């Protein structure tokens, strides 16, 4: 079950980024579940990771390797998270890196590992290392859709986005893929995201860019309020486009590249929400008029995480009282309820502390019958604004997660 039509786009190659996928039979036979990115020498790599205290072994290894050396390979498996697996899990992640390093004659620290799937199960290292020779010999620059499918777990469709821009008179490509359908919540979501560009970008600038892009996209989505152990969003710059190097975040070149990367990340993030487990509605929560960005986010999260609101959305029930209740308990100090205005799409439902005089149940029902709904909340106390994207909560969500290990 998913909302809307998100066909996988035609994605041009990113020079200096080769991709291969293979089936190792980690969870289900007959499907790709291991992915390799091979990066040109001199590529720069940056990333942001889960804030979960039980972060998975591959996350720990990624952080260490990123700080130690130039990265040449990313190795990803689906079907097993290698999370909450202790020292053996850490050594297993290193073993996968070592296998790639041996096949490609690079240092182990030049390989970053990623895993997604069931938490608490030992990583089947032998299955993964068995397909690494195949991956290393078959990497090519035009396998983006196959890569997106290889990292899927409960996703119903692959997610990809692409942009092309001009920087200093040079054509630059930005491609991205992501997976995620459940346990989606900021910092990060339960997701893996890989964005690559052929632009020449300094490492410190690239790190700033991935943080900004994630903050405006993947950290603005929530499906069920759960934050996973394995989340990562990686940004690669292969440097093969030949543009003048982007070395300052204040430059026009940075702003052009930032716009493209943010657009790709946002499209992927929205694709994750639309493919949320059991989702039947794509919901935008737009909070304006806040005294600060923080209080706008408090209100947005209160609405997005309310099971009463999410189940009403699933039922197409315009029960607007649940929305104002969530606004009221969001924790905004000295909120004046008389100043708050709430819309469903373009229908005004609340103003002056109660139901709008112009509102009718039929208007609300018409909005709720659709599969794309915007809840707009004006707090009437400032100029700050924040936007989140979320979903409803359906019977299918319960079924998927009840059956996840069976």
Secondary structure, 3 states (H helix, E strand, C coil): CCCCCCCCCCCCCCCCEEEEEECCCCCCCCCCCEEEEEECCCCEEEEEECCCCCCCHHHHHHHHHHHHCCCCEEEEEEEECCCCCHHHHHHHHHHHHHHHHHHHCCCHHHEEEEEEEECCCCCCHHHHHHHHHHHHHHCECCCHHHHHHHCCCCCCCCEEEEEEEEECCEEEEEEEEEECCCCCCCCCCCCEEEEEECCCECHHHHHHHHHHHHHHCHHHECCCCCCCCCCEEEEEECCCCCCCCECCCCCHHHHHHHHHHHHHHHHHHHHHHHCCCCCCCEEEEEEEEECCHHHHHHHHHHHHHCHHHHHHHHCCCCCHHHHHHHHHHCCCCCCCHHHCEEEECCEEEEECCEECCCCCHHHHHHHHCCCEEEEEEECCCCCEEEEEEEECCCHHHHHHHHCCCC
